[in-house]
């Protein structure tokens, strides 16, 4: 099954991105699901490389790397990145700057769409 997970919330302001990633990791592990993420708005900073979180605190960079290692796709809203002064070089390897057109295509080809 193909899942599209759209995330809109800031990465560490609440637990929505964390829970979205937990769900995706479980879908990949337990159901061999094909998972695509599309990060929008403040959530685009979730895929910035070199995150330093306190010991014992979850780290979204590591979680996103896990999604990518299991052949997941991580897309970032290009307009949202630009609004926050982010470049492709600031992203985790494998995360891709994307567009609304690509989001529309992935939405149309997905079996299920979840929004966090």
C-alpha positions as CSV (number, residue, x, y, z in Angstrom):
1,X,0.0,0.0,0.0
2,X,1.2,3.5,-0.8
3,X,0.9,6.2,1.9
4,X,1.3,9.9,1.6
5,X,1.9,11.7,4.9
6,X,1.6,15.5,4.8
7,X,3.1,17.3,7.8
8,X,2.4,21.0,8.5
9,X,3.5,21.5,12.1
10,X,6.9,22.7,13.4
11,X,9.2,19.9,14.3
12,X,9.8,20.5,18.0
13,X,6.9,22.8,18.9
14,X,4.5,19.8,19.3
15,X,4.6,16.1,18.7
16,X,2.7,15.9,15.4
17,X,5.8,15.5,13.2
18,X,7.3,13.0,15.7
19,X,4.1,10.9,15.7
20,X,3.8,11.0,11.9
21,X,7.4,9.7,11.6
22,X,6.7,7.0,14.2
23,X,3.7,5.8,12.3
24,X,5.6,5.8,9.0
25,X,8.4,3.8,10.5
26,X,5.9,1.2,11.8
27,X,4.1,1.0,8.5
28,X,7.5,0.4,6.7
29,X,8.6,-2.2,9.3
30,X,5.4,-4.1,9.9
31,X,3.6,-3.7,6.6
32,X,6.3,-3.1,4.1
33,X,4.4,0.0,3.0
34,X,5.6,2.6,0.5
35,X,5.8,5.9,2.4
36,X,6.1,9.4,1.0
37,X,6.4,12.4,3.2
38,X,5.6,16.0,2.1
39,X,6.7,18.6,4.7
40,X,5.0,22.0,4.4
41,X,5.0,25.3,6.3
42,X,7.1,25.2,9.5
43,X,7.6,21.5,9.2
44,X,10.3,21.9,6.5
45,X,12.9,22.5,9.1
46,X,12.4,18.9,10.3
47,X,14.7,17.7,7.5
48,X,17.6,20.1,8.3
49,X,20.9,18.3,8.8
50,X,23.1,18.4,11.9
51,X,20.2,18.7,14.4
52,X,21.4,18.7,18.0
53,X,18.8,17.7,20.5
54,X,19.2,17.2,24.3
55,X,20.1,13.6,25.5
56,X,17.0,11.5,25.8
57,X,15.0,13.7,23.4
58,X,13.8,12.5,20.1
59,X,15.7,13.6,17.0
60,X,13.7,14.0,13.8
61,X,16.8,14.0,11.6
62,X,17.6,10.4,12.7
63,X,14.0,9.4,12.2
64,X,13.9,10.9,8.7
65,X,17.1,9.1,7.9
66,X,15.5,5.8,8.9
67,X,12.5,6.5,6.6
68,X,14.9,7.2,3.7
69,X,17.0,4.0,4.5
70,X,13.9,1.9,4.0
71,X,13.3,3.5,0.6
72,X,10.8,6.1,1.8
73,X,10.5,9.4,0.0
74,X,10.9,12.8,1.7
75,X,9.7,15.8,-0.2
76,X,9.9,19.4,1.0
77,X,7.7,22.3,-0.1
78,X,10.1,24.5,-2.1
79,X,8.1,27.7,-1.5
80,X,8.0,27.0,2.3
81,X,11.8,26.4,2.3
82,X,12.5,29.6,0.5
83,X,10.2,31.6,2.8
84,X,12.4,30.3,5.7
85,X,15.7,31.0,3.9
86,X,16.5,27.3,3.5
87,X,18.5,25.8,0.6
88,X,18.8,22.3,-0.6
89,X,22.3,22.1,0.9
90,X,20.7,22.5,4.4
91,X,18.7,19.3,4.0
92,X,19.4,15.8,5.1
93,X,20.9,13.8,2.2
94,X,17.9,12.2,0.4
95,X,15.3,14.8,1.3
96,X,14.2,16.7,-1.9
97,X,13.0,20.2,-2.5
98,X,9.6,19.8,-4.3
99,X,6.5,21.5,-5.6
100,X,2.8,21.6,-5.4
101,X,2.6,19.9,-8.7
102,X,4.6,17.0,-7.3
103,X,2.3,16.9,-4.2
104,X,-0.7,16.7,-6.5
105,X,0.8,13.8,-8.4
106,X,1.8,11.9,-5.3
107,X,-1.7,12.5,-3.8
108,X,-3.4,11.2,-6.9
109,X,-1.2,8.0,-6.9
110,X,-1.5,7.2,-3.2
111,X,-3.8,4.7,-1.6
112,X,-4.1,6.7,1.6
113,X,-3.3,10.3,2.6
114,X,-2.7,11.2,6.2
115,X,-2.3,14.8,7.4
116,X,-0.5,15.8,10.6
